[in-house]
Amino acid sequence: MDPKHFPDPTSSDPDRFDEAMPPYVYMPFGGEPRVCARSQLARMNILMLLHNVVTCYNWSLIHPDEPVTSDSLPYPIHGMPIRISPKRRSID
């Protein structure tokens, strides 16, 4: 809320964060050592979800021979649709 670092601190102006902040300026959900603690929890939840989706499901392309075209970047003609099905677990 310091007007020295943030002109008009009570207004909503996301563009004020486009420029680099001076060292040691307090930013509530900022980066470096003061990054929001929940960002690590969110990252861990995403990693766990990805692990379960990759290890518990089979992935296959619906159009395995789908051609790739390019405008400025290469991309599949049909958008590369996939079929996801649960893996069968064997009972040991």
MIBA-958669 format. One record per atom (N, C-alpha, C): residue number from 0; x, y, z. Coordinates in nm, 3 decimals. Last residue first. Layout:
! residues N
    nr         x         y         z
   NUM         X         Y         Z
...
END
This chain:
! residues 92
    nr         x         y         z
    91    -0.266    -5.994    -0.841
    91    -0.150    -6.078    -0.815
    91    -0.169    -6.159    -0.690
    90    -0.481    -5.903    -1.086
    90    -0.477    -5.935    -0.942
    90    -0.363    -6.034    -0.920
    89    -0.430    -5.633    -1.307
    89    -0.424    -5.776    -1.280
    89    -0.417    -5.798    -1.130
    88    -0.642    -5.387    -1.430
    88    -0.542    -5.422    -1.328
    88    -0.547    -5.571    -1.304
    87    -0.667    -5.225    -1.728
    87    -0.715    -5.339    -1.649
    87    -0.605    -5.377    -1.551
    86    -0.699    -4.874    -1.753
    86    -0.616    -4.995    -1.763
    86    -0.678    -5.104    -1.679
    85    -0.963    -4.695    -1.911
    85    -0.895    -4.741    -1.790
    85    -0.813    -4.866    -1.817
    84    -0.891    -4.494    -2.199
    84    -0.968    -4.602    -2.136
    84    -0.891    -4.650    -2.013
    83    -0.920    -4.241    -2.432
    83    -0.864    -4.276    -2.301
    83    -0.953    -4.383    -2.240
    82    -0.828    -4.140    -2.745
    82    -0.922    -4.224    -2.672
    82    -0.852    -4.263    -2.542
    81    -0.785    -3.814    -2.894
    81    -0.735    -3.937    -2.831
    81    -0.848    -4.012    -2.764
    80    -0.732    -3.602    -3.177
    80    -0.819    -3.658    -3.071
    80    -0.762    -3.789    -3.020
    79    -0.576    -3.393    -3.328
    79    -0.519    -3.507    -3.256
    79    -0.609    -3.558    -3.143
    78    -0.691    -3.212    -3.499
    78    -0.672    -3.170    -3.361
    78    -0.615    -3.279    -3.271
    77    -0.695    -3.285    -3.763
    77    -0.816    -3.311    -3.684
    77    -0.802    -3.271    -3.537
    76    -0.434    -3.200    -3.847
    76    -0.555    -3.158    -3.919
    76    -0.681    -3.172    -3.832
    75    -0.193    -3.082    -3.609
    75    -0.265    -3.192    -3.673
    75    -0.396    -3.142    -3.735
    74     0.049    -2.827    -3.689
    74    -0.061    -2.876    -3.608
    74    -0.135    -2.987    -3.683
    73     0.333    -2.610    -3.684
    73     0.269    -2.736    -3.726
    73     0.156    -2.775    -3.631
    72     0.288    -2.257    -3.732
    72     0.333    -2.369    -3.648
    72     0.267    -2.497    -3.699
    71     0.186    -2.114    -3.930
    71     0.313    -2.064    -3.877
    71     0.374    -2.170    -3.786
    70     0.079    -2.368    -4.055
    70     0.053    -2.230    -4.095
    70     0.179    -2.155    -4.054
    69     0.091    -2.701    -4.155
    69     0.152    -2.591    -4.080
    69     0.111    -2.458    -4.142
    68    -0.034    -3.030    -4.079
    68    -0.019    -2.914    -4.167
    68     0.050    -2.804    -4.088
    67    -0.023    -3.375    -4.073
    67     0.012    -3.252    -4.001
    67     0.029    -3.142    -4.105
    66    -0.264    -3.645    -4.086
    66    -0.162    -3.557    -4.144
    66    -0.142    -3.431    -4.061
    65    -0.293    -3.938    -3.893
    65    -0.344    -3.802    -3.917
    65    -0.234    -3.712    -3.976
    64    -0.279    -4.204    -3.834
    64    -0.206    -4.155    -3.950
    64    -0.250    -4.014    -3.989
    63    -0.450    -4.245    -3.611
    63    -0.304    -4.262    -3.596
    63    -0.222    -4.208    -3.714
    62    -0.704    -4.111    -3.483
    62    -0.655    -4.108    -3.621
    62    -0.502    -4.122    -3.618
    61    -0.707    -4.158    -3.210
    61    -0.822    -4.199    -3.289
    61    -0.785    -4.205    -3.437
    60    -0.441    -4.285    -3.015
    60    -0.487    -4.186    -3.112
    60    -0.607    -4.241    -3.188
    59    -0.472    -4.374    -2.670
    59    -0.450    -4.411    -2.809
    59    -0.506    -4.302    -2.900
    58    -0.383    -4.462    -2.343
    58    -0.406    -4.352    -2.436
    58    -0.382    -4.404    -2.577
    57    -0.501    -4.605    -2.046
    57    -0.438    -4.626    -2.176
    57    -0.478    -4.511    -2.266
    56    -0.446    -4.508    -1.704
    56    -0.526    -4.509    -1.825
    56    -0.441    -4.537    -1.947
    55    -0.277    -4.485    -1.487
    55    -0.399    -4.564    -1.469
    55    -0.484    -4.576    -1.595
    54    -0.060    -4.318    -1.549
    54    -0.034    -4.456    -1.507
    54    -0.160    -4.543    -1.500
    53    -0.173    -4.071    -1.628
    53    -0.076    -4.139    -1.715
    53    -0.061    -4.286    -1.676
    52    -0.340    -4.006    -1.414
    52    -0.396    -4.015    -1.549
    52    -0.302    -4.093    -1.641
    51    -0.158    -4.000    -1.198
    51    -0.267    -4.097    -1.201
    51    -0.327    -4.113    -1.340
    50     0.014    -3.790    -1.276
    50     0.067    -3.923    -1.251
    50    -0.044    -4.028    -1.261
    49    -0.169    -3.574    -1.287
    49    -0.100    -3.620    -1.408
    49    -0.046    -3.762    -1.391
    48    -0.237    -3.559    -1.011
    48    -0.338    -3.586    -1.112
    48    -0.274    -3.639    -1.240
    47     0.013    -3.495    -0.901
    47    -0.054    -3.620    -0.862
    47    -0.162    -3.657    -0.963
    46     0.059    -3.245    -1.021
    46     0.151    -3.356    -1.045
    46     0.087    -3.490    -1.010
    45    -0.153    -3.098    -0.910
    45    -0.148    -3.118    -1.054
    45    -0.056    -3.235    -1.088
    44    -0.079    -3.102    -0.638
    44    -0.205    -3.162    -0.680
    44    -0.206    -3.190    -0.830
    43     0.164    -2.959    -0.650
    43     0.165    -3.099    -0.608
    43     0.036    -3.169    -0.651
    42     0.067    -2.705    -0.728
    42     0.162    -2.777    -0.813
    42     0.164    -2.926    -0.778
    41    -0.089    -2.642    -0.502
    41    -0.152    -2.656    -0.634
    41    -0.061    -2.734    -0.728
    40     0.116    -2.626    -0.311
    40     0.009    -2.725    -0.295
    40    -0.061    -2.748    -0.429
    39     0.259    -2.409    -0.412
    39     0.325    -2.540    -0.404
    39     0.222    -2.652    -0.387
    38     0.072    -2.207    -0.380
    38     0.115    -2.240    -0.516
    38     0.186    -2.376    -0.517
    37     0.033    -2.159    -0.114
    37    -0.060    -2.250    -0.180
    37    -0.019    -2.284    -0.323
    36     0.220    -1.966    -0.049
    36     0.242    -2.103    -0.003
    36     0.150    -2.201    -0.075
    35     0.339    -1.730    -0.280
    35     0.222    -1.781    -0.209
    35     0.243    -1.929    -0.174
    34     0.674    -1.619    -0.223
    34     0.572    -1.674    -0.311
    34     0.459    -1.733    -0.227
    33     0.892    -1.497    -0.106
    33     0.759    -1.463    -0.055
    33     0.647    -1.517    -0.143
    32     1.131    -1.558    -0.230
    32     1.103    -1.621    -0.102
    32     0.963    -1.594    -0.048
    31     0.984    -1.530    -0.556
    31     1.105    -1.547    -0.477
    31     1.071    -1.604    -0.340
    30     0.679    -1.338    -0.589
    30     0.770    -1.448    -0.616
    30     0.885    -1.452    -0.518
    29     0.358    -1.261    -0.435
    29     0.470    -1.241    -0.528
    29     0.559    -1.363    -0.543
    28     0.133    -1.198    -0.303
    28     0.139    -1.329    -0.368
    28     0.253    -1.331    -0.467
    27     0.217    -0.940    -0.180
    27     0.150    -1.047    -0.108
    27     0.157    -1.185    -0.173
    26     0.521    -0.792    -0.181
    26     0.414    -0.824    -0.275
    26     0.345    -0.948    -0.220
    25     0.738    -0.548    -0.063
    25     0.645    -0.654    -0.024
    25     0.536    -0.669    -0.131
    24     1.053    -0.508    -0.198
    24     0.919    -0.451    -0.192
    24     0.824    -0.566    -0.162
    23     1.310    -0.610    -0.235
    23     1.254    -0.608    -0.099
    23     1.122    -0.534    -0.088
    22     1.403    -0.424    -0.528
    22     1.426    -0.533    -0.432
    22     1.361    -0.505    -0.297
    21     1.130    -0.287    -0.727
    21     1.260    -0.275    -0.660
    21     1.278    -0.389    -0.560
    20     0.976    -0.476    -0.990
    20     0.968    -0.407    -0.861
    20     1.108    -0.393    -0.803
    19     0.938    -0.425    -1.339
    19     1.006    -0.491    -1.228
    19     0.995    -0.407    -1.101
    18     0.609    -0.387    -1.479
    18     0.746    -0.340    -1.459
    18     0.807    -0.410    -1.338
    17     0.361    -0.500    -1.447
    17     0.436    -0.528    -1.570
    17     0.582    -0.488    -1.558
    16     0.212    -0.423    -1.236
    16     0.308    -0.530    -1.210
    16     0.386    -0.569    -1.336
    15     0.031    -0.241    -1.327
    15     0.140    -0.188    -1.244
    15     0.248    -0.294    -1.218
    14    -0.174    -0.368    -1.451
    14    -0.059    -0.329    -1.534
    14     0.057    -0.277    -1.451
    13    -0.383    -0.395    -1.270
    13    -0.289    -0.507    -1.288
    13    -0.166    -0.471    -1.369
    12    -0.523    -0.199    -1.065
    12    -0.445    -0.173    -1.186
    12    -0.343    -0.286    -1.204
    11    -0.754    -0.071    -0.865
    11    -0.723    -0.200    -0.927
    11    -0.654    -0.173    -1.061
    10    -0.641     0.152    -0.603
    10    -0.710     0.124    -0.729
    10    -0.668    -0.013    -0.783
     9    -0.487     0.197    -0.383
     9    -0.619     0.139    -0.360
     9    -0.694     0.109    -0.490
     8    -0.244     0.320    -0.461
     8    -0.244     0.179    -0.419
     8    -0.382     0.117    -0.400
     7    -0.128     0.531    -0.642
     7    -0.271     0.504    -0.622
     7    -0.293     0.359    -0.579
     6     0.181     0.376    -0.712
     6     0.097     0.495    -0.722
     6    -0.050     0.455    -0.717
     5     0.380     0.199    -0.523
     5     0.259     0.172    -0.598
     5     0.173     0.298    -0.603
     4     0.598     0.309    -0.388
     4     0.622     0.199    -0.481
     4     0.502     0.170    -0.572
     3     0.483     0.518    -0.250
     3     0.616     0.538    -0.307
     3     0.646     0.430    -0.412
     2     0.249     0.428    -0.139
     2     0.240     0.504    -0.264
     2     0.376     0.533    -0.327
     1     0.215     0.111    -0.011
     1     0.305     0.226    -0.007
     1     0.298     0.301    -0.140
     0     0.082    -0.120     0.000
     0     0.000     0.000     0.000
     0     0.086     0.126     0.000
END
